[in-house]
Amino acid sequence: MRAFLHVPAIATLLLAGTHAVAFAEAAPPPPPNSRNCQNKVAFERWIVDFKKEAIAEGIRPQTIQATIGGMTPDPGVISRDRKQSFFSQTFIEFYGKLATKNREQMGRNYLNKHAALFDRAEQEFGVPGPVITGFWALESDFGAGMGNLPVLRSLLTLAWDCRRGEMFRGELKAAMKIIERGDLRADEMIGSWAGELGQTQFLPQHYFNYALDYDNDGRRDLITDIPDIIGSTANFIASLGWRRGEPWLEEVRVTKELPWDKADLAILLPRSQWAAWGVTGMRGPLTADNLEASLLLPMGRNGPAFLAYPNFRVYTQWNHSLTYATTAAHLATRMAGAPNLSRGNGRPVDSLSYEEVKELQRILQRRGFDVGEIDGRIGAGTRKAVKDMQMKLGLPADSYPTPELLAALRERS
């Protein structure tokens, strides 16, 4: 998916829910409505229609009654969905609080303890163990923080709510199918407010489609069964397009003369080109070959810099937050033996506050840029608009919003 102090299931603080990707069998869910939307259909009317819809899709009436019969929405879930601000933090702030030394060590301990299982999963799916443990650490602290709410009630609430109802109707029905298949009982479905299940926090449709009975005990249990957790997570990551034998993220050093407009996840260039521009690894020169990578600057040209390889796209599919994706990917490299994160080139990184980012988004929107929701987060739309404005204003086009850029736009508003 995750409140900060406890960090139970980080993805529950996501606007769009964890792993917001297309299923193999269905189209991606529609984008969420505004957080200011109002429910126009009374719950009593909605639940009647939903039950008919579920029965038409083959779910038994007895299952529907046993799981959500007499259940009502949870106002607290709607409140949490409306007030999320976790990912408005800077990358360094987020990374420092989540990619801890303790999590790194726990990941290495799990890799050693379950080495045979991780080896089997990598042989079958091509996914290295540290990639699995990186997600595992951030999603639930290896099972310590899976959430403590009844998942079926959370799903019911979000399915009725106006923001993401269409998406969560499918998730609620998938949860019922998991029960009918015999994988979990309703009372075992305890998890996050956003409806995720298990130690790597699968939404129910992902659980139903990708969970494996990896130890052949007759059910797919991602809550307590370690083999099932490892095998299922590898299976899901592979389904997102993981490329066997290739890296995913590498921290690098950059020079002042770099063409900053090339620092964009949409631009893939051979490592030989990055090396020619003076980019080096943290422990020496880059391998100057044809393996393609993007230059990722989550805090602009003065902050940490990374080469993001094609496998990094799996991280941004697992979770649409670039801050989360970069944190999870780099933590995995540390579990695989890479050094700790540096702080960039040593120059200060001037960042905007949450309210200043919202002001910047409003100005960019008035200028015709599609920044998405005015939410104070530096998402893909905001980064693209920032880059375009930096280029127009003759500023280094590193896609990171700074006080300098905001001041320039205020003068021209």
ZATORKE-672191 format. One record per residue (C-alpha): residue in one letter; y, z, x. Coordinates in Angstrom, 2 decimals. Layout:
<residuo A Y Y Z Z X X>
...
# end
This chain:
<residuo M Y 0.00 Z 0.00 X 0.00>
<residuo R Y 3.46 Z 6.42 X 0.23>
<residuo A Y 5.88 Z 9.01 X 0.46>
<residuo F Y 7.13 Z 9.61 X 3.94>
<residuo L Y 6.36 Z 13.23 X 4.59>
<residuo H Y 2.72 Z 12.90 X 3.65>
<residuo V Y 2.40 Z 9.12 X 4.05>
<residuo P Y -0.37 Z 8.78 X 1.50>
<residuo A Y -0.97 Z 5.08 X 1.10>
<residuo I Y 2.20 Z 3.49 X 2.48>
<residuo A Y 1.98 Z 0.42 X 0.31>
<residuo T Y 2.69 Z 2.37 X -2.86>
<residuo L Y 6.33 Z 2.26 X -1.83>
<residuo L Y 6.33 Z -1.51 X -1.89>
<residuo L Y 8.36 Z -3.41 X -4.40>
<residuo A Y 5.68 Z -5.99 X -5.02>
<residuo G Y 2.62 Z -3.84 X -4.34>
<residuo T Y 0.41 Z -4.08 X -1.32>
<residuo H Y -1.42 Z -7.32 X -0.48>
<residuo A Y 0.65 Z -9.46 X -2.84>
<residuo V Y -1.24 Z -12.65 X -2.05>
<residuo A Y -2.96 Z -15.34 X -4.04>
<residuo F Y -6.59 Z -14.78 X -4.93>
<residuo A Y -9.09 Z -17.47 X -4.15>
<residuo E Y -9.70 Z -17.87 X -7.87>
<residuo A Y -6.15 Z -17.67 X -9.24>
<residuo A Y -2.52 Z -18.56 X -8.65>
<residuo P Y -0.16 Z -16.00 X -7.15>
<residuo P Y 1.44 Z -13.61 X -9.62>
<residuo P Y 4.94 Z -14.49 X -10.79>
<residuo P Y 7.87 Z -12.81 X -9.04>
<residuo P Y 8.84 Z -9.42 X -10.48>
<residuo N Y 11.60 Z -9.11 X -13.00>
<residuo S Y 14.72 Z -7.11 X -12.23>
<residuo R Y 14.34 Z -3.36 X -11.78>
<residuo N Y 16.87 Z -3.07 X -14.59>
<residuo C Y 14.62 Z -4.80 X -17.13>
<residuo Q Y 13.77 Z -3.02 X -20.39>
<residuo N Y 10.44 Z -2.99 X -22.21>
<residuo K Y 10.85 Z -4.86 X -25.47>
<residuo V Y 7.33 Z -4.42 X -26.84>
<residuo A Y 6.29 Z -0.99 X -28.09>
<residuo F Y 3.27 Z 0.36 X -26.22>
<residuo E Y 1.31 Z 0.82 X -29.46>
<residuo R Y 1.64 Z -2.87 X -30.22>
<residuo W Y 1.03 Z -3.94 X -26.62>
<residuo I Y -2.21 Z -1.98 X -26.23>
<residuo V Y -3.74 Z -3.63 X -29.30>
<residuo D Y -3.05 Z -7.07 X -27.87>
<residuo F Y -4.27 Z -6.08 X -24.42>
<residuo K Y -7.60 Z -4.83 X -25.73>
<residuo K Y -8.16 Z -8.12 X -27.54>
<residuo E Y -7.33 Z -10.00 X -24.35>
<residuo A Y -9.76 Z -7.91 X -22.29>
<residuo I Y -12.59 Z -8.37 X -24.80>
<residuo A Y -11.96 Z -12.12 X -24.81>
<residuo E Y -12.48 Z -12.10 X -21.04>
<residuo G Y -15.88 Z -10.46 X -21.40>
<residuo I Y -15.07 Z -6.79 X -20.87>
<residuo R Y -17.15 Z -4.60 X -23.15>
<residuo P Y -15.31 Z -2.66 X -25.89>
<residuo Q Y -17.16 Z 0.49 X -24.78>
<residuo T Y -15.69 Z 0.12 X -21.28>
<residuo I Y -12.18 Z -0.31 X -22.65>
<residuo Q Y -12.51 Z 2.78 X -24.81>
<residuo A Y -14.04 Z 4.87 X -22.02>
<residuo T Y -11.34 Z 3.92 X -19.49>
<residuo I Y -8.05 Z 3.71 X -21.39>
<residuo G Y -8.83 Z 4.86 X -24.92>
<residuo G Y -6.07 Z 7.28 X -25.99>
<residuo M Y -4.24 Z 6.84 X -22.68>
<residuo T Y -0.43 Z 6.60 X -22.60>
<residuo P Y 1.94 Z 5.25 X -19.92>
<residuo D Y 3.12 Z 7.51 X -17.13>
<residuo P Y 6.97 Z 7.55 X -16.96>
<residuo G Y 6.76 Z 8.80 X -13.38>
<residuo V Y 5.07 Z 5.58 X -12.27>
<residuo I Y 7.85 Z 3.48 X -13.76>
<residuo S Y 10.44 Z 5.72 X -12.11>
<residuo R Y 8.81 Z 5.30 X -8.71>
<residuo D Y 8.60 Z 1.54 X -9.15>
<residuo R Y 12.33 Z 1.37 X -9.86>
<residuo K Y 13.58 Z 3.58 X -7.03>
<residuo Q Y 11.85 Z 2.31 X -3.92>
<residuo S Y 13.96 Z 2.32 X -0.74>
<residuo F Y 11.35 Z 2.93 X 1.98>
<residuo F Y 11.70 Z -0.49 X 3.57>
<residuo S Y 15.51 Z -0.33 X 3.79>
<residuo Q Y 15.06 Z 1.50 X 7.10>
<residuo T Y 15.49 Z -0.36 X 10.37>
<residuo F Y 12.37 Z -1.54 X 12.14>
<residuo I Y 12.76 Z 1.04 X 14.90>
<residuo E Y 13.14 Z 3.88 X 12.37>
<residuo F Y 10.12 Z 2.74 X 10.38>
<residuo Y Y 7.98 Z 2.07 X 13.43>
<residuo G Y 8.79 Z 5.39 X 15.04>
<residuo K Y 7.72 Z 7.36 X 11.99>
<residuo L Y 4.53 Z 5.44 X 11.24>
<residuo A Y 3.11 Z 3.93 X 14.43>
<residuo T Y 2.53 Z 7.32 X 16.00>
<residuo K Y 0.54 Z 8.22 X 19.08>
<residuo N Y -1.79 Z 10.25 X 16.87>
<residuo R Y -2.59 Z 7.23 X 14.71>
<residuo E Y -3.17 Z 5.12 X 17.80>
<residuo Q Y -5.62 Z 7.70 X 19.15>
<residuo M Y -7.38 Z 8.06 X 15.80>
<residuo G Y -7.83 Z 4.30 X 15.71>
<residuo R Y -9.39 Z 4.29 X 19.15>
<residuo N Y -11.67 Z 7.16 X 18.16>
<residuo Y Y -12.87 Z 5.22 X 15.11>
<residuo L Y -13.39 Z 2.09 X 17.21>
<residuo N Y -15.62 Z 4.07 X 19.57>
<residuo K Y -17.46 Z 6.04 X 16.88>
<residuo H Y -18.28 Z 2.97 X 14.75>
<residuo A Y -18.48 Z 0.39 X 17.53>
<residuo A Y -21.63 Z -1.24 X 16.16>
<residuo L Y -20.07 Z -1.74 X 12.72>
<residuo F Y -16.87 Z -3.20 X 14.17>
<residuo D Y -18.88 Z -5.52 X 16.42>
<residuo R Y -20.91 Z -6.71 X 13.44>
<residuo A Y -17.77 Z -7.31 X 11.37>
<residuo E Y -16.13 Z -9.28 X 14.18>
<residuo Q Y -19.22 Z -11.40 X 14.64>
<residuo E Y -19.41 Z -12.18 X 10.93>
<residuo F Y -15.71 Z -12.56 X 10.09>
<residuo G Y -13.92 Z -13.05 X 13.40>
<residuo V Y -11.62 Z -10.06 X 12.83>
<residuo P Y -11.23 Z -7.66 X 15.80>
<residuo G Y -11.74 Z -3.95 X 15.19>
<residuo P Y -8.16 Z -2.93 X 16.14>
<residuo V Y -6.78 Z -5.19 X 13.40>
<residuo I Y -8.87 Z -3.30 X 10.85>
<residuo T Y -8.00 Z 0.12 X 12.23>
<residuo G Y -4.31 Z -0.74 X 12.36>
<residuo F Y -4.24 Z -1.34 X 8.62>
<residuo W Y -6.57 Z 1.59 X 8.01>
<residuo A Y -4.22 Z 3.97 X 9.82>
<residuo L Y -1.08 Z 2.91 X 7.98>
<residuo E Y -2.62 Z 2.54 X 4.55>
<residuo S Y -4.29 Z 5.96 X 4.28>
<residuo D Y -4.54 Z 7.76 X 7.63>
<residuo F Y -8.25 Z 6.89 X 7.64>
<residuo G Y -8.78 Z 8.29 X 4.16>
<residuo A Y -6.59 Z 11.39 X 4.37>
<residuo G Y -3.88 Z 9.95 X 2.12>
<residuo M Y -5.26 Z 7.58 X -0.51>
<residuo G Y -3.09 Z 9.01 X -3.28>
<residuo N Y -3.86 Z 11.54 X -5.97>
<residuo L Y -3.06 Z 9.81 X -9.26>
<residuo P Y -5.45 Z 8.37 X -11.86>
<residuo V Y -5.39 Z 4.69 X -10.94>
<residuo L Y -6.30 Z 3.49 X -14.43>
<residuo R Y -3.25 Z 5.19 X -15.92>
<residuo S Y -1.01 Z 3.77 X -13.20>
<residuo L Y -2.39 Z 0.29 X -13.85>
<residuo L Y -1.98 Z 0.71 X -17.60>
<residuo T Y 1.64 Z 1.75 X -17.10>
<residuo L Y 2.51 Z -1.16 X -14.81>
<residuo A Y 0.64 Z -3.63 X -17.04>
<residuo W Y 2.79 Z -2.60 X -20.02>
<residuo D Y 6.04 Z -2.35 X -18.05>
<residuo C Y 8.42 Z -5.31 X -18.03>
<residuo R Y 8.70 Z -5.76 X -14.26>
<residuo R Y 5.23 Z -6.94 X -13.25>
<residuo G Y 3.26 Z -6.83 X -16.46>
<residuo E Y 1.45 Z -10.14 X -16.07>
<residuo M Y 0.22 Z -9.24 X -12.59>
<residuo F Y -0.97 Z -5.78 X -13.54>
<residuo R Y -2.77 Z -6.85 X -16.71>
<residuo G Y -5.06 Z -8.71 X -14.35>
<residuo E Y -5.37 Z -5.66 X -12.11>
<residuo L Y -6.25 Z -3.38 X -15.03>
<residuo K Y -8.96 Z -5.74 X -16.21>
<residuo A Y -10.32 Z -6.00 X -12.67>
<residuo A Y -10.56 Z -2.21 X -12.48>
<residuo M Y -12.69 Z -2.24 X -15.62>
<residuo K Y -14.91 Z -4.93 X -14.11>
<residuo I Y -15.40 Z -2.79 X -11.00>
<residuo I Y -16.66 Z 0.00 X -13.25>
<residuo E Y -18.93 Z -2.34 X -15.19>
<residuo R Y -20.38 Z -3.67 X -11.94>
<residuo G Y -21.34 Z -0.12 X -10.98>
<residuo D Y -19.21 Z 0.22 X -7.85>
<residuo L Y -17.04 Z 3.15 X -8.98>
<residuo R Y -16.78 Z 5.46 X -11.97>
<residuo A Y -13.49 Z 5.84 X -13.79>
<residuo D Y -13.10 Z 9.41 X -12.52>
<residuo E Y -13.50 Z 8.19 X -8.93>
<residuo M Y -10.53 Z 5.87 X -9.28>
<residuo I Y -7.95 Z 8.21 X -7.81>
<residuo G Y -5.29 Z 6.57 X -5.70>
<residuo S Y -1.70 Z 5.45 X -5.43>
<residuo W Y 0.88 Z 5.09 X -8.17>
<residuo A Y 0.85 Z 1.32 X -7.52>
<residuo G Y -2.82 Z 1.10 X -8.47>
<residuo E Y -4.47 Z 0.61 X -5.08>
<residuo L Y -7.93 Z 1.92 X -4.30>
<residuo G Y -9.79 Z 3.03 X -1.22>
<residuo Q Y -9.04 Z 3.77 X 2.40>
<residuo T Y -7.48 Z 0.37 X 3.09>
<residuo Q Y -5.77 Z 0.30 X -0.30>
<residuo F Y -7.11 Z -2.72 X -2.18>
<residuo L Y -5.61 Z -3.70 X -5.48>
<residuo P Y -8.43 Z -3.95 X -8.03>
<residuo Q Y -8.62 Z -7.76 X -8.01>
<residuo H Y -9.01 Z -7.72 X -4.23>
<residuo Y Y -11.59 Z -4.96 X -4.57>
<residuo F Y -13.56 Z -6.94 X -7.13>
<residuo N Y -13.37 Z -10.21 X -5.16>
<residuo Y Y -13.76 Z -9.04 X -1.56>
<residuo A Y -15.44 Z -5.62 X -1.44>
<residuo L Y -18.89 Z -5.73 X 0.18>
<residuo D Y -21.94 Z -3.49 X 0.00>
<residuo Y Y -22.10 Z -3.48 X 3.80>
<residuo D Y -24.85 Z -0.86 X 4.07>
<residuo N Y -26.95 Z -2.13 X 1.14>
<residuo D Y -26.88 Z 1.14 X -0.80>
<residuo G Y -26.38 Z -0.63 X -4.13>
<residuo R Y -22.62 Z -0.37 X -4.64>
<residuo R Y -19.32 Z -1.25 X -3.05>
<residuo D Y -17.55 Z 2.00 X -2.24>
<residuo L Y -14.24 Z 1.72 X -0.39>
<residuo I Y -13.36 Z 5.36 X -1.01>
<residuo T Y -16.03 Z 7.18 X 1.02>
<residuo D Y -18.42 Z 4.62 X 2.52>
<residuo I Y -17.38 Z 3.72 X 6.10>
<residuo P Y -19.58 Z 0.59 X 6.45>
<residuo D Y -18.27 Z -0.78 X 3.16>
<residuo I Y -14.67 Z -0.07 X 4.20>
<residuo I Y -15.02 Z -1.85 X 7.55>
<residuo G Y -16.96 Z -4.85 X 6.25>
<residuo S Y -14.80 Z -5.30 X 3.15>
<residuo T Y -11.54 Z -5.09 X 5.07>
<residuo A Y -12.77 Z -7.67 X 7.56>
<residuo N Y -13.88 Z -9.90 X 4.68>
<residuo F Y -10.47 Z -9.68 X 3.01>
<residuo I Y -8.55 Z -10.32 X 6.23>
<residuo A Y -10.75 Z -13.36 X 6.94>
<residuo S Y -10.02 Z -14.66 X 3.44>
<residuo L Y -6.31 Z -14.70 X 4.31>
<residuo G Y -6.95 Z -17.24 X 7.07>
<residuo W Y -7.62 Z -15.19 X 10.20>
<residuo R Y -8.25 Z -17.42 X 13.22>
<residuo R Y -11.19 Z -16.19 X 15.27>
<residuo G Y -10.53 Z -15.42 X 18.93>
<residuo E Y -6.74 Z -15.76 X 18.77>
<residuo P Y -4.05 Z -13.10 X 19.27>
<residuo W Y -1.73 Z -11.93 X 16.53>
<residuo L Y 1.35 Z -10.36 X 18.12>
<residuo E Y 2.65 Z -9.80 X 21.65>
<residuo E Y 5.76 Z -7.92 X 22.69>
<residuo V Y 7.86 Z -9.93 X 25.15>
<residuo R Y 11.09 Z -9.83 X 27.13>
<residuo V Y 13.82 Z -12.38 X 26.44>
<residuo T Y 16.83 Z -13.62 X 28.38>
<residuo K Y 20.48 Z -13.77 X 27.34>
<residuo E Y 20.41 Z -17.59 X 27.51>
<residuo L Y 17.70 Z -18.06 X 24.90>
<residuo P Y 18.53 Z -20.53 X 22.08>
<residuo W Y 18.63 Z -17.83 X 19.41>
<residuo D Y 18.36 Z -20.25 X 16.49>
<residuo K Y 14.76 Z -20.87 X 17.58>
<residuo A Y 13.89 Z -17.22 X 16.88>
<residuo D Y 12.45 Z -17.82 X 13.44>
<residuo L Y 8.99 Z -17.28 X 11.92>
<residuo A Y 9.29 Z -20.76 X 10.43>
<residuo I Y 9.46 Z -22.27 X 13.95>
<residuo L Y 6.24 Z -22.52 X 15.96>
<residuo L Y 6.48 Z -23.68 X 19.57>
<residuo P Y 3.96 Z -23.74 X 22.43>
<residuo R Y 3.91 Z -20.71 X 24.70>
<residuo S Y 4.79 Z -23.08 X 27.53>
<residuo Q Y 8.14 Z -23.74 X 25.85>
<residuo W Y 8.91 Z -20.03 X 25.42>
<residuo A Y 7.98 Z -19.51 X 29.08>
<residuo A Y 10.30 Z -22.35 X 30.09>
<residuo W Y 13.14 Z -20.56 X 28.27>
<residuo G Y 12.51 Z -17.42 X 30.30>
<residuo V Y 10.41 Z -15.41 X 27.86>
<residuo T Y 7.91 Z -13.19 X 29.69>
<residuo G Y 5.19 Z -10.77 X 28.74>
<residuo M Y 5.64 Z -7.03 X 29.15>
<residuo R Y 3.20 Z -7.03 X 32.07>
<residuo G Y 4.02 Z -10.36 X 33.68>
<residuo P Y 4.48 Z -14.08 X 32.98>
<residuo L Y 3.30 Z -15.68 X 29.76>
<residuo T Y 0.29 Z -17.94 X 29.77>
<residuo A Y 2.09 Z -21.30 X 29.70>
<residuo D Y -0.32 Z -23.13 X 27.43>
<residuo N Y -0.14 Z -24.96 X 24.10>
<residuo L Y -0.97 Z -21.98 X 21.88>
<residuo E Y 1.82 Z -21.94 X 19.32>
<residuo A Y 3.91 Z -18.89 X 18.50>
<residuo S Y 7.16 Z -17.91 X 16.81>
<residuo L Y 9.75 Z -15.64 X 18.37>
<residuo L Y 10.24 Z -12.62 X 16.14>
<residuo L Y 13.36 Z -10.47 X 16.54>
<residuo P Y 13.13 Z -7.79 X 13.82>
<residuo M Y 16.40 Z -6.19 X 15.00>
<residuo G Y 18.12 Z -9.19 X 16.50>
<residuo R Y 18.58 Z -10.30 X 20.08>
<residuo N Y 19.17 Z -6.77 X 21.45>
<residuo G Y 16.12 Z -5.14 X 19.89>
<residuo P Y 12.38 Z -5.49 X 20.50>
<residuo A Y 11.11 Z -9.07 X 20.75>
<residuo F Y 7.67 Z -10.46 X 19.93>
<residuo L Y 5.72 Z -13.66 X 20.01>
<residuo A Y 4.10 Z -13.92 X 16.59>
<residuo Y Y 1.01 Z -16.10 X 16.65>
<residuo P Y -0.51 Z -17.88 X 13.62>
<residuo N Y -2.65 Z -14.81 X 12.87>
<residuo F Y 0.54 Z -12.82 X 12.28>
<residuo R Y 0.84 Z -14.73 X 8.98>
<residuo V Y -2.11 Z -12.67 X 7.76>
<residuo Y Y 0.00 Z -9.54 X 8.20>
<residuo T Y 2.86 Z -10.97 X 6.14>
<residuo Q Y 0.38 Z -11.91 X 3.43>
<residuo W Y -1.19 Z -8.45 X 3.42>
<residuo N Y 2.29 Z -7.01 X 2.98>
<residuo H Y 5.45 Z -9.03 X 2.40>
<residuo S Y 7.66 Z -6.53 X 4.23>
<residuo L Y 8.36 Z -7.89 X 7.72>
<residuo T Y 9.00 Z -4.34 X 8.90>
<residuo Y Y 5.56 Z -3.19 X 7.72>
<residuo A Y 3.81 Z -6.32 X 9.00>
<residuo T Y 5.32 Z -6.02 X 12.48>
<residuo T Y 4.56 Z -2.30 X 12.64>
<residuo A Y 0.92 Z -2.76 X 11.60>
<residuo A Y 0.42 Z -5.69 X 13.97>
<residuo H Y 1.92 Z -3.95 X 17.00>
<residuo L Y 0.04 Z -0.72 X 16.31>
<residuo A Y -3.16 Z -2.80 X 16.34>
<residuo T Y -2.24 Z -4.26 X 19.73>
<residuo R Y -1.80 Z -0.72 X 21.07>
<residuo M Y -5.22 Z 0.23 X 19.75>
<residuo A Y -6.49 Z -2.81 X 21.66>
<residuo G Y -4.83 Z -1.62 X 24.89>
<residuo A Y -1.26 Z -2.98 X 24.84>
<residuo P Y 1.60 Z -0.74 X 26.06>
<residuo N Y 3.85 Z 1.25 X 23.76>
<residuo L Y 6.80 Z -0.42 X 22.07>
<residuo S Y 9.90 Z -0.91 X 24.20>
<residuo R Y 13.42 Z -0.57 X 22.82>
<residuo G Y 14.53 Z -4.09 X 23.65>
<residuo N Y 16.94 Z -5.05 X 26.41>
<residuo G Y 18.73 Z -1.70 X 26.55>
<residuo R Y 21.88 Z -2.85 X 24.78>
<residuo P Y 22.78 Z -1.01 X 21.56>
<residuo V Y 21.66 Z -2.47 X 18.24>
<residuo D Y 24.37 Z -2.13 X 15.60>
<residuo S Y 22.75 Z -2.02 X 12.17>
<residuo L Y 24.14 Z -2.02 X 8.66>
<residuo S Y 23.58 Z 0.83 X 6.23>
<residuo Y Y 21.65 Z 0.34 X 3.00>
<residuo E Y 24.89 Z -0.09 X 1.02>
<residuo E Y 26.35 Z -2.44 X 3.63>
<residuo V Y 23.26 Z -4.66 X 3.44>
<residuo K Y 23.73 Z -4.82 X -0.34>
<residuo E Y 27.39 Z -5.75 X 0.14>
<residuo L Y 26.38 Z -8.47 X 2.60>
<residuo Q Y 23.80 Z -9.79 X 0.13>
<residuo R Y 26.40 Z -9.94 X -2.64>
<residuo I Y 28.82 Z -11.88 X -0.40>
<residuo L Y 26.10 Z -14.31 X 0.67>
<residuo Q Y 25.00 Z -14.75 X -2.94>
<residuo R Y 28.58 Z -15.59 X -3.96>
<residuo R Y 28.57 Z -18.22 X -1.22>
<residuo G Y 25.54 Z -19.86 X -2.80>
<residuo F Y 22.71 Z -18.41 X -0.72>
<residuo D Y 19.46 Z -17.34 X -2.35>
<residuo V Y 18.93 Z -13.82 X -1.01>
<residuo G Y 16.67 Z -12.72 X -3.85>
<residuo E Y 17.34 Z -9.35 X -5.44>
<residuo I Y 20.38 Z -7.39 X -4.22>
<residuo D Y 18.23 Z -4.55 X -2.95>
<residuo G Y 19.56 Z -3.48 X 0.46>
<residuo R Y 16.53 Z -4.86 X 2.30>
<residuo I Y 16.54 Z -7.48 X 5.00>
<residuo G Y 13.91 Z -9.76 X 3.53>
<residuo A Y 13.13 Z -13.39 X 4.28>
<residuo G Y 15.86 Z -14.76 X 2.01>
<residuo T Y 18.50 Z -12.50 X 3.50>
<residuo R Y 17.44 Z -13.32 X 7.07>
<residuo K Y 17.62 Z -17.05 X 6.38>
<residuo A Y 21.08 Z -16.75 X 4.82>
<residuo V Y 22.27 Z -14.60 X 7.73>
<residuo K Y 21.05 Z -17.17 X 10.23>
<residuo D Y 22.84 Z -19.99 X 8.40>
<residuo M Y 26.09 Z -17.99 X 8.30>
<residuo Q Y 25.81 Z -17.03 X 11.97>
<residuo M Y 25.49 Z -20.69 X 12.87>
<residuo K Y 28.51 Z -21.61 X 10.71>
<residuo L Y 30.60 Z -18.86 X 12.29>
<residuo G Y 29.53 Z -19.62 X 15.86>
<residuo L Y 27.68 Z -16.30 X 16.29>
<residuo P Y 24.29 Z -15.97 X 18.02>
<residuo A Y 21.89 Z -17.07 X 15.28>
<residuo D Y 19.27 Z -14.33 X 15.61>
<residuo S Y 18.97 Z -13.76 X 11.82>
<residuo Y Y 19.89 Z -10.07 X 12.07>
<residuo P Y 22.84 Z -8.80 X 10.00>
<residuo T Y 25.37 Z -6.83 X 12.02>
<residuo P Y 28.72 Z -5.12 X 11.35>
<residuo E Y 30.32 Z -8.04 X 13.21>
<residuo L Y 28.93 Z -10.52 X 10.71>
<residuo L Y 29.84 Z -8.39 X 7.70>
<residuo A Y 33.40 Z -7.98 X 8.99>
<residuo A Y 33.75 Z -11.73 X 9.46>
<residuo L Y 32.51 Z -12.39 X 5.94>
<residuo R Y 34.83 Z -9.77 X 4.45>
<residuo E Y 37.79 Z -11.53 X 6.04>
<residuo R Y 36.74 Z -14.80 X 4.45>
<residuo S Y 35.90 Z -13.42 X 0.99>
# end
